[in-house]
């Protein structure tokens, strides 16, 4: 199963539960007392997901490994390619 299908499955299940609570299909005093929290819960979840996504991106940027050897090798390959193109008649 791909990540997209996993996300769609989880979001569908959460939406079904949320809709059943909002629609009044489930009756419980605790649900009736916290109806305003249940109504705004999608907004809270979107905010928390954004916070999670930003945290993951920042963490992965901060822990990104530099590959000095690979960078030097790539620069050498670029120089060789420019030299080869220059020999074949391409002028910069």
N, C-alpha and C positions, 0 to 999 in steps of 0.2 A: 504494500500500500504506500502510495507516495505521501509526502508531507502535506500536499494540498488536500488530498482526500482525508487525511487524519484531521486537519484543521476544520474542514467542512463538516465532518462527522461530529466532532466535539461541539462546534458552534451550533449545529442543528439540534443536538441533544439539549444543550443549555437553553436555546431558544424555546424548545418545546416545554421545558420545565418552567421557564419564565412566563411563557404565554398561558400555561395552565394555572399559574398562580395569579396572574393579572385577570384572566377570564373568569375566575371564580369557580373553576372546576374542583379545586381543592379547598376544603373548608377546615379552618383551624383558627382558634383565637390568636395564636401567635402570628399567623399570617395577616390577620386583620389589623393587629396592632402595629405591624411594621410595613404596611402597604406603601407608604411613601418611600421607604428605603428600597423596596422591591421594584417600584416604578423607576427610580433613578439608578438602579444597579447596572444597566447597560452602559451608562455614561461613566460610572465609576470603573467598570471593567475596561473600557476603552482607555481611560486615563492610566490605569495600572499597566495595561499592555504597552502603552507608549513609554511609560517609565521603564519597564522591563527591556523594551527594545533599545532604548537609548543607553541603558546600562550595559547591555551586551555589546553594542557597537563600541562604546568607549573602552570597555575592558579589552576587547579584541584589538583595538587600535593601540592601546597602551602596551599590550603584550606581543605585538607584531615583531617577528624576528627579522633582523637585518642580515642579509646575505652578502657580505663584503666580497667574498671570492666570486660569487656569481655575478655581481655587479662589475667587477674588474674583467671577468671573462666576456661579459656582454659588450663592454666598451671595446675590448680588443676585436671582437667579431664585427662590430660596427666599423672600426678603422679598416679592417681587412675588406669588408664589403665596399666601403667608399673607394679604397685603393683599386679593387677589382673593377668597379664601375668606371673609375677614371681611366683605367687601362683600356677598357672597352669603348671609350669615346664619350662617356657622359660627363659633361662639364657642369660644375656647380656655379 
